[in-house]
Amino acid sequence: MSRARDFADLAGSADAGGITGKNLIINGNMAVAQRGNSFPSAANSTYVVDRFRVNRNGMDNLVYDLSQSSTSPDGFANSIKLDVTTAETSSADNENLKIDTKIEAQNLQQLKYGTSSAEQITMSFWVRSSTTGTYAIEIYTEDSSKQITNTYTVDSANTWEYKTVTFVGDTGGSINNDNGQGFLISWFLSVPSNYKTGNSTSWRTYNVDGRGYGQTADVASTTGEFYITGVQLEVGSATSFEHESYAETLRKCQRYFYRIGGNETDALGSNVGRIASGVMTGTGAGVVMRPNPVTMRDAPNVTFDDDISRYTVMTSRTTNAVTGVGDNQSTASTTAVGFTSGAASNDGDGAVLRSTRAQSTVSVDAEL
């Protein structure tokens, strides 16, 4: 195979969401953070960096800040930082705190799950925590509704430690070859007592009693910090982290999410961001579209992140505020959305949708 063909195949695989190397995790070095890099008093289900989010269930007293941190072990520039500022001193059944990531099912076919040749996999990562003790990692397969849990131990507080955790292959549960969720991987930081009673160290039918089996550490119970980076999941045993270019990681992340707009200067004026171009379909109504940077996992949801009045439409040499958002007409390859405005336009007039300030972005989301 020619060198040119090698590069073409690599680019095509990344564009389709495929894993182009040994690491099944996307953005394991926490380099890409398209939604922002600081989330004070973070809401539930916040993607602190791309592909990694922090989830909690209950724990209404718990307050924490999330950020993409520059505190990291040698060889890495970034990590996820969770900083507990108000602790949860007691938790009821099912209340928990975790970091999780999801892997697309068609990217896991090489694991041969559901066959006698199912592969062992190993998770490796760097962790630093002010809370010592044993932590649980759960892998959940949606297609077969099964789970497996294994543990690692933080031995020294506030010290970077390298961990490896191995999971046996699942000979009894298959993973569909599609664009749905294959794995949900959860690093538990706090688990209730009803998550610890079921032995889930081998693949078994999902039950909440095994979600945090073996965990003793509780990050939520006291103020302090937890960091993680260098996450790699691979077939067989752990090897050194597979570094790739920022551009390649960004393309993989954009299959699931990207953001347009802000106050970038463009040819139409300063302190505006050109979001998309399109056509007016009548007086005050139109549709704009733009190619997605990569083929997305599915037709995305489109969200205007700021007050709708902060977006304008330029048409017929006039600029008018957007007054409403119409139908989402997006596909995996193209983002397209309808709108209304005060523009005195004719059917067929050109239109440019623009933002007016940094927070006037549009989120395009095809997350699992």
C-alpha positions in Angstrom: 0.0 0.0 0.0 1.3 3.4 -0.9 2.1 6.1 1.7 -0.6 8.3 0.2 -3.1 5.6 0.6 -2.1 5.1 4.2 -2.9 8.7 5.0 -6.1 8.6 3.1 -7.3 5.5 5.0 -6.4 7.1 8.3 -8.2 10.3 7.6 -11.3 8.4 6.3 -11.4 6.3 9.4 -11.1 9.2 11.8 -13.8 11.1 9.8 -16.2 8.1 10.3 -15.5 8.0 14.0 -13.3 5.0 13.7 -10.4 4.3 16.1 -7.2 4.6 14.1 -4.8 3.3 16.7 -4.7 1.0 19.8 -6.5 3.4 22.2 -10.3 2.8 22.2 -10.7 6.0 24.2 -11.1 9.4 22.4 -9.4 12.5 24.0 -7.8 10.4 26.8 -5.2 13.1 27.3 -8.0 15.7 28.0 -6.6 18.0 25.3 -9.9 19.0 23.5 -12.4 21.1 25.5 -14.8 22.6 22.9 -17.5 23.6 25.5 -15.1 25.6 27.7 -12.4 24.8 30.2 -13.9 26.0 33.5 -17.2 25.2 35.2 -17.6 26.7 38.7 -20.3 25.0 40.7 -20.9 22.7 37.8 -24.3 21.4 36.8 -24.9 17.7 36.6 -23.9 15.9 33.3 -21.2 18.5 32.5 -18.7 17.6 29.7 -15.6 19.1 31.3 -13.6 18.1 28.3 -14.8 16.4 25.1 -16.0 12.8 25.5 -15.7 13.0 29.4 -18.5 14.2 31.6 -19.2 14.3 35.4 -22.5 12.8 36.5 -24.1 12.7 39.9 -27.4 11.3 41.1 -28.9 13.0 44.1 -26.3 14.5 46.5 -28.1 17.8 46.6 -25.7 19.4 49.1 -22.6 18.6 47.0 -20.9 21.5 45.2 -17.8 21.1 43.0 -15.9 23.0 40.4 -14.8 21.3 37.2 -12.0 22.4 34.9 -9.5 21.3 32.2 -6.4 21.7 34.3 -2.8 22.2 33.4 -1.8 20.1 36.5 -0.6 16.9 34.9 2.1 14.2 35.1 5.2 14.3 32.9 4.3 13.7 29.3 0.8 15.3 29.5 -0.3 18.9 29.3 -3.9 18.6 30.6 -6.1 16.7 33.0 -9.7 16.8 34.3 -9.9 18.5 37.7 -12.8 18.0 40.1 -12.6 20.3 43.1 -15.2 19.6 45.9 -16.0 22.9 47.6 -19.0 21.7 49.6 -19.0 18.1 50.8 -21.9 15.7 50.9 -21.6 14.2 54.4 -24.2 11.4 53.9 -25.7 9.8 50.8 -28.8 7.7 50.4 -29.3 4.7 48.2 -28.5 5.3 44.5 -26.8 8.6 45.1 -23.4 8.7 43.4 -20.7 10.8 41.8 -18.7 9.6 38.8 -16.7 10.5 35.7 -17.8 8.7 32.6 -17.2 8.3 28.8 -19.0 6.3 26.1 -17.6 4.3 23.2 -19.5 3.8 20.0 -20.5 0.2 19.4 -19.0 -0.2 15.9 -15.6 0.8 17.4 -15.6 -2.3 19.6 -16.0 -5.1 17.1 -12.4 -6.2 17.5 -13.2 -7.3 21.1 -15.1 -10.3 19.7 -17.6 -10.1 22.5 -20.2 -12.9 22.5 -17.7 -15.4 21.1 -15.3 -17.8 22.7 -12.4 -15.6 21.5 -13.6 -12.5 23.5 -10.5 -10.3 24.2 -9.2 -9.1 27.5 -8.9 -5.3 27.7 -6.8 -3.1 30.0 -7.5 0.4 31.2 -4.5 2.6 32.1 -4.5 6.1 33.3 -2.9 8.6 35.7 -4.8 9.7 38.8 -4.2 12.2 41.6 -6.5 12.6 44.5 -6.6 14.1 48.0 -8.7 11.1 49.0 -6.8 7.8 49.3 -8.5 4.4 49.2 -10.0 2.0 46.7 -12.0 3.2 43.7 -14.2 1.2 41.3 -14.5 1.3 37.5 -17.6 -0.1 35.9 -18.0 -1.1 32.2 -21.6 -1.4 31.1 -22.6 -2.8 27.7 -26.0 -1.5 26.6 -26.7 -4.1 23.9 -26.5 -7.0 26.3 -27.3 -5.1 29.5 -24.3 -6.5 31.3 -21.6 -5.0 33.6 -18.2 -5.7 35.0 -16.4 -3.9 37.7 -12.8 -3.8 38.9 -10.8 -1.6 41.3 -7.7 0.5 41.7 -6.2 2.1 44.8 -4.9 5.6 45.4 -2.1 5.0 47.8 -0.7 8.5 48.5 -2.7 11.7 48.7 -2.1 14.5 46.1 0.4 12.5 44.2 0.3 11.4 40.5 0.0 7.6 40.3 -0.2 5.4 37.2 -2.9 2.7 37.3 -3.8 -0.3 35.2 -7.0 -2.2 35.5 -7.8 -5.3 33.5 -11.2 -6.7 32.4 -11.8 -10.2 31.0 -13.6 -10.5 27.7 -17.3 -11.2 27.7 -18.0 -14.5 25.9 -21.7 -14.4 26.6 -22.8 -10.9 25.5 -22.3 -9.3 22.0 -22.0 -5.7 21.0 -24.0 -4.6 17.9 -22.2 -3.3 14.9 -23.9 0.1 14.8 -23.5 3.8 15.9 -25.2 3.3 19.2 -23.6 3.0 22.7 -21.2 0.1 23.0 -19.5 0.8 26.4 -20.4 3.2 29.2 -17.3 3.4 31.3 -17.6 5.0 34.8 -14.9 6.0 37.2 -16.8 6.2 40.5 -15.8 8.8 43.0 -18.6 8.3 45.5 -21.0 5.3 45.8 -23.8 4.4 48.2 -23.9 1.2 50.2 -26.5 -0.4 47.9 -23.9 -0.2 45.0 -21.4 -2.4 46.8 -23.0 -5.7 47.7 -23.1 -7.5 44.4 -19.9 -9.2 43.1 -19.5 -7.9 39.6 -15.8 -8.7 39.0 -16.9 -11.0 36.1 -19.4 -10.1 33.4 -22.9 -10.5 34.6 -26.4 -9.1 34.0 -26.6 -5.5 35.1 -27.7 -4.8 38.6 -27.2 -1.6 40.7 -25.8 -3.6 43.6 -22.6 -4.2 41.7 -22.0 -0.7 40.2 -19.4 0.3 42.7 -18.4 -3.1 44.0 -15.1 -2.9 46.0 -15.1 0.9 46.4 -14.1 2.4 49.8 -12.9 5.9 48.8 -15.5 8.8 48.9 -14.4 11.9 47.2 -17.7 13.6 47.9 -17.5 13.3 51.6 -14.8 15.9 52.1 -13.5 19.0 50.4 -10.6 18.2 48.1 -9.5 17.5 44.5 -9.5 14.6 42.1 -7.6 14.6 38.8 -7.4 12.1 35.9 -5.6 12.0 32.5 -3.7 9.7 30.2 -6.7 7.4 29.8 -6.1 4.5 27.5 -8.2 1.3 26.8 -6.6 -1.3 24.7 -6.8 -5.0 23.8 -4.5 -7.1 25.9 -2.1 -5.6 28.5 -1.3 -2.0 29.1 1.3 -0.2 26.9 2.6 3.4 26.8 0.0 6.1 26.0 -0.6 6.6 22.3 -0.2 10.3 21.7 -1.7 11.8 18.5 -1.9 15.2 17.1 -4.4 17.7 18.5 -6.0 18.0 15.0 -6.7 14.3 14.9 -8.2 14.2 18.4 -10.4 17.2 17.5 -11.7 15.5 14.4 -12.7 12.4 16.4 -14.4 14.6 19.0 -16.3 16.6 16.4 -18.1 13.4 15.3 -20.1 13.8 18.5 -20.1 17.6 19.2 -18.8 20.9 17.8 -19.6 24.5 18.5 -20.0 27.4 16.0 -19.9 31.2 16.4 -18.7 33.5 19.1 -17.2 37.0 18.6 -14.7 36.0 15.9 -14.0 38.7 13.4 -15.2 37.8 9.9 -15.5 39.5 6.5 -18.9 41.0 7.4 -17.7 43.0 10.3 -15.8 43.0 13.6 -17.0 41.3 16.8 -19.3 39.0 15.0 -19.0 35.3 14.1 -20.4 33.9 10.9 -22.4 30.8 11.8 -24.0 29.6 8.6 -25.3 30.8 5.2 -28.6 30.1 3.5 -31.6 31.5 1.9 -34.8 33.3 2.8 -37.9 31.3 2.2 -40.3 34.2 2.5 -40.9 37.4 4.5 -39.0 37.0 7.8 -38.3 33.3 7.4 -35.4 31.3 6.1 -33.0 28.4 6.5 -29.2 28.4 6.9 -26.8 25.4 6.6 -23.2 24.5 6.8 -21.2 21.3 6.2 -20.2 19.6 9.4 -16.4 19.4 9.9 -16.6 15.6 9.9 -19.4 13.1 9.4 -21.2 13.1 12.7 -22.4 10.0 14.5 -26.1 10.8 13.7 -28.2 13.7 12.7 -27.3 16.3 15.4 -29.4 18.4 17.7 -28.8 22.1 17.2 -29.0 24.5 20.2 -28.6 28.3 20.3 -26.6 28.8 23.4 -27.4 32.4 24.0 -30.6 34.5 24.1 -32.1 34.3 20.6 -32.0 38.1 20.2 -28.2 37.9 20.3 -28.2 36.3 16.8 -28.7 38.3 13.7 -29.5 37.6 10.0 -28.0 39.7 7.2 -30.1 39.7 4.1 -30.8 42.2 1.4 -28.1 44.4 2.8 -29.9 44.7 6.1 -29.2 43.1 9.5 -32.0 42.0 11.8 -32.2 40.1 15.0 -33.4 36.5 15.0 -36.8 36.2 16.6 -37.2 32.4 16.6 -35.7 29.1 15.7 -37.5 26.8 13.2 -37.2 23.2 12.3 -33.9 21.3 12.7 -33.2 19.9 9.2 -29.7 18.6 9.9 -28.1 15.4 8.7 -24.9 13.6 9.8 -23.0 15.6 7.1 -24.8 19.0 7.2 -26.2 21.2 9.9 -29.3 23.0 8.7 -31.9 25.0 10.8 -34.8 27.3 10.1 -35.3 30.7 11.7 -37.5 33.7 11.7 -36.5 37.4 11.9 -37.7 40.9 11.3 -36.1 41.0 7.9 -38.1 42.4 5.0 -37.0 39.7 2.6 -38.1 38.0 -0.5 -38.2 34.3 -1.2 -34.7 33.4 -2.6 -32.7 36.2 -1.0 -29.4 35.1 0.5 -29.0 35.1 4.3 -26.1 34.9 6.7 -26.7 33.9 10.3 -24.3 35.6 12.7 -23.5 35.8 16.4 -22.9 39.1 18.2 -20.8 38.2 21.2 -18.6 35.4 22.6 -21.4 33.4 24.3 -23.6 33.6 21.1 -22.6 30.2 19.9 -24.5 27.3 18.4 -24.0 23.8 19.7 -24.2 20.8 17.3 -24.6 17.7 19.3 -24.7 14.0 18.3 -23.4 12.6 21.6 -24.2 9.0 22.5 
